[in-house]
Amino acid sequence: MSSNEEIKNNAKQTLEIEAAAISSLTNYINDDFVNSIQLILKSKGRLVITGIGKSANICQKIVATLNSTGTPAIFMHAADAIHGDLGNVLKDDIVICISKSGNTPEIKSLVPLIKNFGNPLISITGNPDSFLGKNSTYVLNTFVEKEACPNNLAPTTSTTAQLAMGDALAVCLLESRGFDSNDFAKFHPGGALGKQLTLKVSDIYTNNEKPSISTNSSIKDVIIEISSKRLGITAVIDNNKLIGTVTDGDLRRMLESSSNIESLSAKDIMSTSPKTIDPDEMAVHALKKMQENNITQLIVTNNEDYLGVIHLHDLLKEGIV
């Protein structure tokens, strides 16, 4: 059994080998890569990405990345393709075939069929001189010196290189298409990521109570309002215009510094420059503003009209944090 130190060293060595392999891929970004991007951008069809074994697993991840960044793609297993799934390949589609060796029996059976269909074939392979490489329209070279596996057998470094090359394709395509955060939000409406891109302050604050007092409210009334609304803050308003705020922190500081609280009112302890946010701002911007100012609430206003309060707990509940 390996010692703790040996385990750490093995892990570090694996990461170093794979990092070096990815770094060396920059040497293979050539005209074939550029031409592949241009071909895909001009295509009216989809990308059909195929492979076998561990490469097939990489194919599926690349398909997911492409679909989420504006390039329609489907996965076709190379073994299934030669047993009927070639029907997935339509006239305008481009096929990307991923294989480390480029010489497996399934690849040798599949490639001639794709060529007979007349579809462009882009290969991602560690062996440009392979059967796959020589029969491709364009070759994206993912050659690696060795696998991270100590026996140089298990696909590790090679599949990492394939994945990185797929990411390079996806990023170049989205940049070329001008794919921005608004486009990204359309494809990611659910989950925390989707909410970060789409959820606005107005979608959240209306679920909260709307604490408010006047400048002349007594300290007792201030305490009751803050406690009953459970947001740790109350707005001080005049004709629904925001004048200031009182927080539970303001109350604590008042108790520490004053011995005669009965003579005080809201205007004596309120902050006259509270942090505010517009209801049309993104919820993630509210979080950033809270973090920058080390606070847990923001007053929601529209042209100084007091609308409500958004709290850090609201953002936690929505999965924004």
Secondary structure, DSSP 8 states (H G I E B T S, - for coil): ---HHHHHHHHHHHHHHHHHHHHHGGGG--HHHHHHHHHHHH-SS-EEEEE-THHHHHHHHHHHHHHHTT--EEEEEHHHHTTTGGGG--TT-EEEEEESSS--HHHHHHHHHHHHHT--EEEEES-TTSHHHHT-SEEEE---S--SSTTS-SSSHHHHHHHHHHHHHHHHHHHHHT--HHHHHHH--SHHHHHHHH-BGGGTGGGS---EE-TT-BHHHHHHHHHHHTSSEEEEEETTEEEEEEEHHHHHHHHHH-S-GGG-BHHHH-BSS--EE-TTSBHHHHHHHHHHHT-SEEEEEETTEEEEEEEHHHHHHTT--
